[in-house]
Amino acid sequence: MAENMEGVEATTTTAAMLAEAGMPGFGPDVGYGFNSEKFSNLMLEIEVLAGGRSGPDSVSNNQEKADKGQAIDSSSTRAVLTVKTLYINSLILAGRSPFFLKLFTNGMKESNETHPRISIADSEENALMELLRFMYSGKLTTIEPTLLLDILMAADKFEVLSCMSHCSQLLTSLPMTTDSALLYLDHPCSSLIAAEVQSVVRVAKEFLADKYKDFHKFEAEVLNISLVGIEAIFSSTDLMLLSEDEAYYFLLKWVRRRYPELEERRKIWSCRLLPLVRFSHMTGLSLQRILACTDDDIVHEQVAKRIAEVLLYKAYPTQMEGTLAAEVATHHQFAERTYELKAVKVVAFDRPCRQVTVYMDLKRDECSQLFSTGNIASDWFGLGGQKYCLLPHCTLDEQTNFYTFGLWIVTIGEPTDSVCLTVDIQIAVRTKPLGNFVSMLEYRHEFTGDDWTAGCNDLFGIPWSTFIDDDTLFIDDVLHLAAILTLVEQPELQI
């Protein structure tokens, strides 16, 4: 025993010098010495426990005992399935792992232990054996993603940084699939701050965000993806949606399908999904409906608070640069996604008459794209119980053979034949040099079951080429349009 202890002291001293020097710890391949009695000076006892993976508490328990000079055994009440023994060279292990260095320098020098002991869950056994072989040879015998992840977690647990880096490189170089990406994101880890773990997580998130960015193409598939995948997809600014309203209602549909138990569903919705919604880009009518909603699975106070915060921050960014602004900026993303429907600003009045003013800004390059795409649809807005959208477009006038800029107000949904709304319409554009809105079109239109569009094909009365180069219409390369719709109240019939 004395000879063994002297050997431990010598090897751990050398290992400590290597660690202090910051050396990576890998020299020639000595894989032949793994579990070799001739090449070893100690026996490592591996206590295999029943049950799942040992979590952070088990890791910290092992680490605490190593630091205090105690044998690393289990204080858990889980059943011990078996205790395996392995020939080890303390210089090899201590030189490549601060965990084992502390174990050998403290745990054995200050006690009579000649067989250091560590505890692992039965699910970690294969990964630990691969890790120990790697510490001798610098090689792994597998490229199977699940086992590589287990090895990465074991390397994290036992502080083998070189193996963590190697596993990370292998995982990120393997062809990524939806299943493997979700596996990486779902896999438990005792130290998510590790750069090696974060690199795998980052690549997995980027893969999912890129694959599913065309939301409508994969909507049915996304509905069956797990929570970590949903978070990766809806955290992306590149996600293509009709509007942010669609994100909110899809996430609500997803959580109701995925979590039938009410309290769990409320927790997931409030803590994990609401932060993914960019409320500042939702339509005013949707925000009103959400605030008025009384569903039991929505924590209404939290929803109202989030909506109020983002709207206040959006309206008064300079006045809210303090604590509230910092908090809102952290928990609510304001970046605009790639929406198919163009965002508009809506100001609505109920008195003295029902009226909406809809502001729509189009960049010059967006207008240029109309020449090939034909039109752009705006987010919807409401008046008199009916939904509408603005539809700027490029049209060929068959009589003059000129292309022109037009703007139409189009109803959304299927109105009934009995519905008839009379609306005074004014369409205006902001012009230079004063920057005031100038009316371009004013008339009264009766929306009926047969006629639910209003507007014109030639708003400015000039050819497209003249319009697109007109700097009096484009202020800093932006065309500012306003549509004012006033509902004409019908007089009550006198009986």
C-alpha positions in Angstrom: 0.0 0.0 0.0 2.8 2.4 0.8 4.3 1.8 -2.7 0.8 2.5 -4.2 0.5 5.8 -2.2 4.0 6.9 -3.2 3.0 6.3 -6.8 -0.1 8.3 -6.4 1.8 11.2 -4.9 4.3 11.2 -7.7 1.8 10.9 -10.5 -0.6 13.5 -9.1 2.3 15.9 -8.6 3.2 15.5 -12.3 -0.5 15.8 -13.2 -0.9 19.0 -11.2 2.1 20.5 -12.9 0.6 19.7 -16.3 -2.7 21.2 -15.3 -1.1 24.3 -13.9 0.9 24.7 -17.1 -2.4 24.7 -19.1 -1.3 21.7 -21.2 -4.1 19.9 -23.1 -2.9 16.6 -21.6 -2.6 14.6 -24.8 0.6 13.1 -25.9 1.1 9.8 -27.7 -1.8 7.3 -28.0 -1.6 5.1 -25.0 -4.8 3.3 -25.6 -3.0 0.0 -25.1 -2.8 0.9 -21.4 -6.5 1.1 -20.8 -7.6 -1.3 -18.0 -4.1 -2.8 -18.1 -2.8 -4.0 -14.8 0.8 -3.6 -16.0 0.3 0.0 -17.0 -1.8 1.0 -14.0 -1.1 1.9 -10.4 -4.7 2.0 -9.0 -8.1 0.3 -9.1 -11.1 2.5 -9.8 -14.4 1.4 -8.3 -17.5 2.4 -10.4 -20.7 2.2 -8.4 -23.6 1.7 -10.9 -26.9 2.9 -9.5 -30.4 2.0 -10.6 -32.6 4.7 -12.1 -32.1 7.6 -14.6 -29.1 9.8 -15.3 -27.4 11.3 -12.2 -28.1 15.0 -12.3 -26.2 18.1 -11.1 -26.8 17.1 -7.4 -24.9 13.8 -8.0 -22.1 15.7 -9.8 -21.7 18.3 -7.1 -21.8 15.6 -4.4 -19.0 13.7 -6.1 -17.1 17.0 -6.6 -17.6 18.1 -3.0 -16.3 14.8 -1.7 -13.3 14.9 -3.9 -12.5 18.4 -2.7 -12.8 17.3 1.0 -10.6 14.3 0.6 -13.4 11.7 0.9 -14.1 8.6 -1.1 -16.5 9.4 -4.0 -19.3 7.0 -3.3 -23.0 7.5 -3.5 -25.1 9.1 -0.7 -28.2 8.4 -2.8 -30.8 6.0 -1.6 -31.0 4.4 -5.1 -30.2 0.7 -5.3 -26.6 -0.2 -6.2 -26.9 -2.6 -9.2 -23.2 -3.4 -9.3 -19.7 -2.2 -8.4 -17.2 -2.5 -11.3 -13.5 -2.2 -11.0 -11.1 -0.9 -13.6 -7.3 -0.7 -13.7 -6.3 3.0 -14.1 -3.2 5.1 -14.4 -3.7 8.1 -12.1 -1.3 10.2 -14.1 -3.3 9.7 -17.3 -6.6 10.5 -15.6 -5.4 13.3 -13.4 -3.5 15.0 -16.3 -6.7 15.1 -18.4 -9.3 15.9 -15.8 -9.4 18.4 -12.9 -12.1 16.2 -11.4 -9.8 13.2 -11.1 -6.8 15.4 -10.2 -8.7 16.6 -7.1 -9.9 13.0 -6.4 -6.4 11.6 -6.4 -4.7 14.5 -4.6 -7.3 15.0 -1.9 -9.4 11.9 -1.7 -6.5 9.4 -1.4 -3.6 11.3 0.1 -5.7 12.2 3.2 -7.2 8.7 3.7 -6.4 5.1 3.5 -8.4 4.6 0.3 -6.4 2.7 -2.4 -9.5 2.2 -4.6 -11.1 5.5 -5.4 -14.8 5.2 -6.1 -17.2 7.2 -8.3 -21.0 6.8 -8.7 -22.9 6.8 -12.0 -26.4 5.9 -13.1 -26.8 2.7 -15.1 -27.7 4.8 -18.2 -24.2 6.5 -18.0 -22.1 3.3 -18.0 -21.4 3.0 -21.7 -20.6 6.7 -22.0 -18.2 6.6 -19.0 -16.3 3.6 -20.5 -16.0 5.5 -23.8 -14.8 8.6 -21.9 -12.1 6.6 -20.0 -10.8 5.0 -23.2 -10.7 8.5 -24.8 -8.6 9.7 -21.9 -6.0 7.1 -22.9 -6.2 7.2 -26.7 -7.8 10.5 -27.7 -10.3 8.6 -29.8 -13.9 7.5 -29.7 -15.3 4.3 -31.1 -18.7 5.7 -32.1 -20.3 8.5 -34.1 -23.9 7.6 -33.0 -25.5 10.9 -32.0 -27.3 9.6 -28.8 -24.1 8.0 -27.4 -22.0 11.0 -28.4 -24.3 13.2 -26.4 -24.1 10.8 -23.5 -20.3 10.9 -23.7 -20.4 14.7 -24.0 -22.4 14.9 -20.8 -20.1 12.5 -19.0 -17.1 14.5 -20.2 -18.8 17.6 -18.8 -19.5 15.8 -15.5 -15.9 14.6 -15.0 -14.4 17.8 -16.5 -12.6 16.2 -19.5 -12.5 19.3 -21.7 -10.7 17.8 -24.6 -13.4 15.1 -24.9 -16.1 17.7 -24.7 -14.5 19.6 -27.6 -14.1 16.4 -29.6 -17.7 15.3 -29.1 -18.9 18.8 -30.0 -17.0 18.8 -33.2 -18.3 15.3 -34.1 -21.9 16.3 -33.4 -21.8 19.5 -35.3 -20.2 17.8 -38.3 -22.8 15.0 -38.6 -25.7 15.5 -41.0 -28.4 17.2 -39.0 -32.0 16.0 -39.0 -35.1 17.1 -37.2 -34.8 14.1 -34.8 -31.2 14.7 -34.0 -31.7 18.5 -33.5 -34.5 17.8 -31.1 -32.4 15.2 -29.4 -29.6 17.7 -28.9 -31.9 20.3 -27.5 -33.8 17.9 -25.2 -30.7 16.2 -23.8 -30.1 16.8 -20.1 -26.9 18.6 -19.2 -25.4 19.5 -15.9 -23.6 22.6 -17.2 -25.2 24.3 -20.1 -22.8 27.2 -19.8 -20.1 25.1 -21.4 -19.1 26.5 -24.8 -18.9 23.0 -26.3 -22.5 22.2 -25.3 -23.7 25.6 -26.4 -22.2 25.1 -29.9 -24.2 21.9 -30.4 -27.3 23.6 -29.1 -26.7 26.6 -31.4 -26.3 24.5 -34.5 -29.4 22.5 -33.7 -31.5 25.7 -33.2 -30.2 27.2 -36.4 -31.1 24.0 -38.3 -34.6 23.9 -37.0 -35.1 27.7 -37.6 -33.8 27.4 -41.2 -35.7 24.2 -42.1 -39.1 25.4 -40.9 -38.8 29.1 -41.7 -41.4 28.6 -44.5 -44.1 28.1 -41.9 -47.0 27.3 -44.2 -45.1 24.6 -46.0 -44.5 22.7 -42.7 -47.3 23.9 -40.5 -48.8 20.3 -40.0 -45.3 19.0 -39.1 -44.5 21.8 -36.8 -47.7 21.1 -34.9 -46.1 17.7 -33.8 -42.7 19.1 -32.8 -41.7 19.2 -29.1 -41.5 22.3 -26.9 -37.7 22.8 -27.4 -38.2 22.7 -31.2 -41.1 25.2 -31.0 -38.9 27.6 -29.1 -36.1 27.3 -31.6 -38.4 27.9 -34.6 -40.5 30.8 -33.1 -37.4 32.5 -31.7 -36.2 33.1 -35.3 -36.7 36.5 -37.0 -36.5 34.6 -40.4 -39.8 32.8 -39.7 -42.2 33.6 -42.6 -45.8 34.1 -41.4 -48.9 35.9 -42.7 -48.6 38.1 -39.6 -47.6 37.9 -36.0 -51.3 37.2 -35.2 -50.7 33.8 -36.8 -47.8 33.0 -34.4 -50.0 33.7 -31.3 -52.9 31.6 -32.4 -50.7 28.8 -33.7 -48.8 28.6 -30.4 -52.1 28.6 -28.5 -53.4 25.8 -30.6 -50.2 23.8 -30.2 -50.1 24.1 -26.4 -53.7 23.0 -26.1 -53.1 19.9 -28.1 -49.8 19.1 -26.4 -50.7 19.7 -22.8 -54.2 18.5 -21.8 -53.6 19.1 -18.1 -54.8 22.7 -17.3 -52.1 23.8 -14.8 -49.2 22.4 -16.8 -50.6 24.1 -19.9 -51.0 27.4 -18.2 -47.4 27.2 -17.0 -45.9 26.3 -20.4 -48.0 29.0 -22.1 -47.0 31.7 -19.7 -43.4 30.9 -19.1 -42.2 29.3 -22.4 -44.5 30.4 -25.2 -45.6 34.0 -24.5 -42.1 35.3 -24.7 -41.9 34.0 -28.3 -44.8 36.3 -29.4 -43.8 39.7 -30.8 -46.9 41.6 -29.6 -45.7 44.9 -31.0 -46.3 43.5 -34.5 -49.8 42.1 -33.9 -52.9 43.8 -35.2 -54.9 46.1 -32.9 -58.0 44.0 -33.3 -56.2 40.8 -32.3 -54.8 42.5 -29.2 -58.3 43.7 -28.3 -59.6 40.1 -28.7 -56.8 38.7 -26.6 -57.3 41.2 -23.8 -61.1 40.4 -23.8 -60.5 36.7 -23.8 -61.7 34.8 -20.7 -60.3 31.3 -21.5 -59.2 29.5 -18.3 -55.8 28.3 -19.7 -54.6 31.9 -20.3 -53.2 33.8 -17.4 -54.8 37.1 -18.3 -52.8 39.3 -16.0 -49.5 38.1 -17.6 -50.9 38.6 -21.1 -52.2 42.1 -20.3 -48.9 43.0 -18.7 -46.9 41.9 -21.7 -49.1 43.7 -24.2 -49.1 46.9 -22.2 -45.3 46.8 -21.8 -44.5 46.3 -25.5 -47.0 48.9 -26.6 -45.7 51.5 -24.1 -42.1 50.7 -25.1 -43.0 51.0 -28.8 -44.9 54.3 -28.3 -42.4 55.9 -25.9 -39.0 54.3 -26.3 -37.0 57.3 -25.1 -39.1 57.8 -22.0 -38.7 54.1 -21.0 -35.0 53.7 -21.3 -34.8 52.8 -17.6 -35.5 49.5 -15.8 -38.8 48.8 -17.6 -37.3 49.3 -21.0 -34.4 47.0 -20.2 -36.8 44.4 -18.9 -39.1 44.6 -21.9 -36.2 44.5 -24.4 -34.9 41.4 -22.7 -38.2 39.4 -22.7 -39.9 40.7 -25.8 -38.4 40.7 -29.2 -39.3 43.7 -31.3 -37.6 42.7 -34.5 -40.1 42.3 -37.4 -40.2 38.9 -38.9 -40.8 38.2 -42.6 -44.5 38.7 -42.8 -46.5 38.1 -46.0 -49.0 40.8 -44.9 -47.6 44.3 -44.7 -47.9 45.9 -41.3 -50.1 49.0 -41.0 -50.9 51.4 -38.2 -54.5 51.9 -37.4 -56.3 54.6 -35.4 -59.9 53.9 -34.7 -62.7 56.0 -33.3 -66.3 55.1 -32.2 -67.5 58.7 -31.7 -68.8 60.9 -33.1 -68.9 58.3 -35.8 -67.2 55.0 -36.4 -64.0 55.7 -38.3 -60.6 54.1 -39.0 -57.5 55.7 -40.4 -55.0 53.2 -41.8 -51.4 54.2 -42.4 -49.3 52.1 -44.7 -45.6 52.8 -45.5 -44.0 51.3 -48.6 -40.3 51.5 -49.3 -39.4 52.4 -52.9 -37.9 48.9 -53.5 -41.1 47.3 -52.2 -43.0 49.4 -54.8 -40.5 48.3 -57.5 -41.2 44.7 -56.7 -44.9 45.3 -57.4 -44.0 45.6 -61.0 -43.2 41.9 -61.1 -45.3 40.5 -58.2 -48.5 42.5 -58.9 -49.6 43.4 -55.4 -48.9 43.4 -51.6 -51.7 42.7 -49.0 -51.7 44.6 -45.7 -52.6 43.3 -42.3 -56.3 43.4 -41.7 -58.3 46.0 -39.9 -61.9 46.3 -39.0 -64.9 48.6 -39.4 -68.6 47.9 -38.8 -68.0 44.3 -37.9 -66.2 43.6 -41.2 -62.5 42.9 -41.8 -60.6 44.7 -44.6 -57.0 45.0 -46.0 -55.2 47.5 -48.2 -54.0 46.1 -51.6 -51.4 48.3 -53.4 -50.7 46.9 -56.8 -49.3 47.6 -60.3 -51.8 47.4 -63.1 -51.5 47.6 -66.9 -53.9 50.1 -68.4 -55.1 48.5 -71.6 -56.2 51.8 -73.2 -52.9 53.7 -72.6 -50.7 50.7 -72.4 -49.1 52.2 -69.3 -48.5 50.6 -66.0 -49.9 52.5 -63.0 -49.9 52.4 -59.2 -53.3 51.5 -57.7 -54.7 51.0 -54.2 -57.7 49.0 -53.3 -59.6 48.3 -50.1 -60.6 44.7 -50.0 -62.8 42.8 -47.6 -61.6 39.6 -45.9 -63.9 36.7 -45.4 -67.2 35.9 -46.9 -69.8 38.6 -46.3 -73.4 37.7 -46.3 -75.7 39.1 -49.0 -77.8 40.8 -46.3 -74.9 42.9 -45.1 -74.7 46.4 -46.6 -72.2 49.0 -45.3 -72.0 52.6 -46.7 -68.5 54.0 -46.2 -67.0 57.4 -47.0 -63.4 56.7 -48.3 -60.5 59.1 -48.5 -57.1 58.0 -49.7 -54.1 60.4 -49.2 -50.4 60.4 -49.6 -47.7 62.5 -47.8 -45.8 64.7 -50.2 -42.9 67.1 -50.2 -41.9 69.8 -49.4 -44.3 70.2 -46.4 -44.8 66.5 -45.6 -48.5 66.9 -45.3 -51.0 64.3 -46.4 -52.7 65.3 -49.7 -56.0 63.7 -50.7 -55.8 61.7 -53.9 -59.2 60.0 -53.9 -62.5 60.7 -52.1 -65.9 59.0 -52.6 -68.7 57.2 -51.0 -68.9 53.4 -51.5 -71.6 51.0 -50.7 -70.2 47.6 -49.7 -72.7 44.9 -50.5 -72.7 41.2 -51.0 -71.9 41.7 -54.7 -69.3 44.5 -54.3 -66.8 44.3 -51.5 -63.9 46.2 -53.0 -63.2 49.9 -53.3 -60.3 52.0 -54.7 -58.7 52.7 -58.0 -56.1 51.4 -60.5 -54.4 54.7 -61.0 -54.1 56.6 -57.8 -51.7 59.3 -59.0 -52.7 59.7 -62.6 -49.1 59.1 -63.9 -47.3 56.2 -65.6 -45.4 53.8 -63.4 -41.9 54.9 -64.5 -42.8 58.5 -63.5 -44.3 57.4 -60.2 -41.4 55.2 -59.1 -38.9 58.1 -59.7 -41.0 60.9 -58.2 -39.1 62.2 -55.1 -42.1 64.4 -54.1 -44.0 61.2 -53.4 -41.2 59.2 -51.8 -39.8 60.8 -48.7 -36.5 59.3 -47.8 -37.4 56.5 -50.2 -40.7 55.7 -48.4 -44.2 56.2 -49.8 -46.6 57.2 -47.0 -50.2 56.3 -47.6 -53.3 56.9 -45.5 -56.8 55.4 -46.0 -59.6 57.0 -44.0 -62.8 55.0 -43.8 -65.9 56.5 -42.1 -69.0 54.4 -41.6 -72.1 56.2 -42.7 -74.7 55.4 -40.1 -78.1 54.5 -41.6 -81.0 56.4 -40.1 -83.4 54.3 -38.1 -86.7 53.6 -39.8 -89.6 55.5 -38.4 -92.6 53.3 -37.5 
